[in-house]
Amino acid sequence: MRIKLIRSFSAAHQLPGYDGPCRHLHGHTWKAVFVLEGPVQSNGMVCDFKVIKKLLDEQLPDHQFLNDLLPNPTAENLAQWLFTKTKAALAPQGLTLKTVEIWESDYAAAIVEG
């Protein structure tokens, strides 16, 4: 069974070497969409959404300067970084991370599938 959760966070970044306004410090309210897979338990759930929301929120770089985490924090690099970090955090729960989508606006996203 697959489940999907959407979380949001605010973070700032700047894109070094980028020829455009995004080379300057700016922020976004990012949206992160997670698709997880696991067996349905005897309680009828893959995992309690409350538990997963807390775990996912702990992975998000909320109110951080993304350049402190990644040398070039594009949406693509952020999606890959978050996928790797979240996959490891979900493993002890017996869940598999299938996709992470990072939306930097209502119109632009990067998607990682594993």
The 8 nearest C-alpha neighbors of each residue, nearest first, counted from 0:
[[1, 36, 37, 38, 39, 2, 45, 35],
 [0, 2, 36, 35, 34, 37, 3, 45],
 [1, 3, 35, 34, 36, 0, 4, 45],
 [4, 2, 34, 33, 35, 5, 1, 32],
 [3, 5, 33, 32, 6, 34, 2, 52],
 [4, 6, 32, 31, 33, 3, 7, 30],
 [5, 7, 31, 30, 32, 4, 8, 56],
 [8, 6, 30, 29, 31, 28, 5, 9],
 [7, 9, 61, 29, 28, 10, 30, 59],
 [8, 10, 28, 62, 61, 27, 29, 7],
 [11, 9, 62, 63, 26, 61, 27, 64],
 [12, 10, 26, 64, 25, 65, 27, 63],
 [13, 11, 65, 64, 24, 25, 66, 26],
 [12, 14, 24, 22, 23, 21, 15, 25],
 [13, 15, 22, 17, 21, 71, 16, 72],
 [16, 14, 17, 22, 13, 71, 70, 23],
 [15, 17, 18, 14, 22, 19, 71, 13],
 [16, 18, 22, 15, 14, 19, 21, 20],
 [19, 17, 16, 22, 20, 21, 15, 14],
 [20, 18, 21, 17, 22, 23, 16, 14],
 [19, 21, 22, 23, 18, 17, 24, 25],
 [22, 20, 23, 19, 14, 13, 17, 24],
 [21, 23, 14, 13, 17, 20, 15, 19],
 [24, 22, 21, 13, 20, 25, 14, 12],
 [23, 25, 13, 12, 22, 11, 21, 26],
 [26, 24, 11, 12, 23, 13, 21, 27],
 [27, 25, 11, 10, 12, 28, 24, 9],
 [28, 26, 29, 9, 10, 103, 11, 25],
 [27, 29, 9, 8, 10, 30, 7, 103],
 [28, 30, 103, 8, 27, 7, 102, 9],
 [29, 31, 7, 102, 101, 6, 32, 8],
 [30, 32, 101, 6, 100, 5, 7, 102],
 [31, 33, 5, 100, 99, 4, 6, 30],
 [34, 32, 99, 4, 3, 98, 5, 35],
 [33, 35, 3, 98, 97, 2, 96, 1],
 [36, 34, 96, 2, 1, 97, 95, 3],
 [37, 35, 1, 95, 0, 94, 96, 2],
 [38, 36, 94, 0, 45, 95, 39, 1],
 [37, 39, 45, 0, 40, 36, 94, 44],
 [38, 40, 45, 44, 43, 0, 37, 41],
 [41, 39, 42, 43, 44, 45, 38, 46],
 [40, 42, 43, 39, 44, 45, 38, 46],
 [43, 41, 40, 44, 39, 45, 46, 47],
 [42, 44, 41, 40, 39, 45, 46, 38],
 [45, 43, 46, 39, 40, 42, 47, 41],
 [44, 46, 39, 38, 40, 37, 47, 43],
 [47, 45, 44, 48, 51, 50, 40, 39],
 [46, 48, 49, 50, 44, 51, 45, 52],
 [49, 47, 51, 50, 52, 46, 4, 53],
 [48, 50, 52, 47, 51, 53, 46, 54],
 [51, 49, 47, 53, 48, 52, 54, 46],
 [50, 52, 54, 48, 53, 49, 55, 47],
 [53, 51, 55, 49, 54, 50, 48, 56],
 [54, 52, 56, 50, 51, 55, 57, 49],
 [53, 55, 51, 57, 52, 56, 50, 58],
 [56, 54, 52, 58, 57, 53, 51, 59],
 [55, 57, 53, 59, 58, 54, 52, 6],
 [56, 58, 54, 55, 59, 53, 60, 52],
 [59, 57, 55, 56, 85, 60, 54, 84],
 [58, 60, 56, 61, 57, 55, 8, 81],
 [61, 59, 63, 62, 58, 10, 8, 65],
 [60, 62, 8, 9, 63, 59, 10, 56],
 [63, 61, 10, 9, 60, 64, 8, 11],
 [62, 64, 10, 61, 60, 65, 11, 9],
 [63, 65, 11, 66, 12, 67, 10, 62],
 [64, 66, 12, 67, 68, 63, 72, 11],
 [65, 67, 69, 68, 64, 70, 12, 72],
 [66, 68, 65, 64, 69, 70, 63, 12],
 [69, 67, 65, 66, 70, 64, 72, 60],
 [70, 68, 66, 72, 71, 67, 65, 77],
 [69, 71, 66, 72, 68, 67, 15, 65],
 [70, 72, 69, 73, 14, 15, 66, 76],
 [73, 71, 69, 76, 77, 66, 65, 70],
 [72, 74, 76, 75, 71, 77, 14, 78],
 [73, 75, 77, 76, 109, 78, 101, 72],
 [74, 76, 109, 78, 73, 77, 79, 110],
 [77, 75, 79, 73, 78, 74, 72, 80],
 [76, 78, 74, 80, 75, 79, 72, 81],
 [79, 77, 75, 81, 76, 80, 101, 82],
 [80, 78, 82, 76, 77, 81, 111, 83],
 [81, 79, 77, 83, 82, 78, 76, 84],
 [80, 82, 84, 78, 79, 83, 85, 77],
 [81, 83, 79, 85, 80, 84, 86, 99],
 [82, 84, 86, 80, 81, 85, 79, 87],
 [85, 83, 81, 82, 87, 86, 80, 88],
 [84, 86, 88, 82, 87, 83, 81, 89],
 [87, 85, 89, 83, 96, 88, 84, 82],
 [86, 88, 85, 90, 89, 84, 83, 91],
 [87, 89, 85, 86, 90, 84, 91, 54],
 [90, 88, 86, 92, 94, 87, 91, 85],
 [89, 91, 93, 92, 87, 94, 88, 86],
 [92, 90, 93, 89, 88, 94, 87, 86],
 [93, 91, 90, 89, 94, 88, 46, 95],
 [94, 92, 90, 91, 37, 89, 95, 38],
 [95, 93, 37, 92, 89, 90, 36, 35],
 [96, 94, 36, 35, 97, 37, 90, 89],
 [95, 97, 35, 86, 98, 34, 36, 94],
 [98, 96, 113, 34, 35, 112, 95, 36],
 [99, 97, 112, 34, 111, 33, 96, 113],
 [98, 100, 33, 111, 32, 110, 82, 78],
 [101, 99, 110, 32, 31, 109, 102, 108],
 [102, 100, 31, 108, 109, 78, 30, 74],
 [101, 103, 108, 30, 104, 29, 107, 31],
 [104, 102, 29, 107, 27, 108, 101, 74],
 [105, 103, 106, 102, 107, 29, 108, 27],
 [104, 106, 107, 102, 103, 108, 30, 29],
 [105, 107, 104, 108, 102, 103, 109, 101],
 [108, 106, 104, 102, 103, 105, 109, 101],
 [109, 107, 102, 101, 103, 100, 110, 74],
 [108, 110, 75, 101, 100, 74, 78, 102],
 [111, 109, 100, 99, 101, 108, 112, 78],
 [112, 110, 99, 98, 79, 78, 100, 113],
 [113, 111, 98, 97, 110, 99, 96, 82],
 [112, 97, 98, 111, 96, 82, 99, 95]]
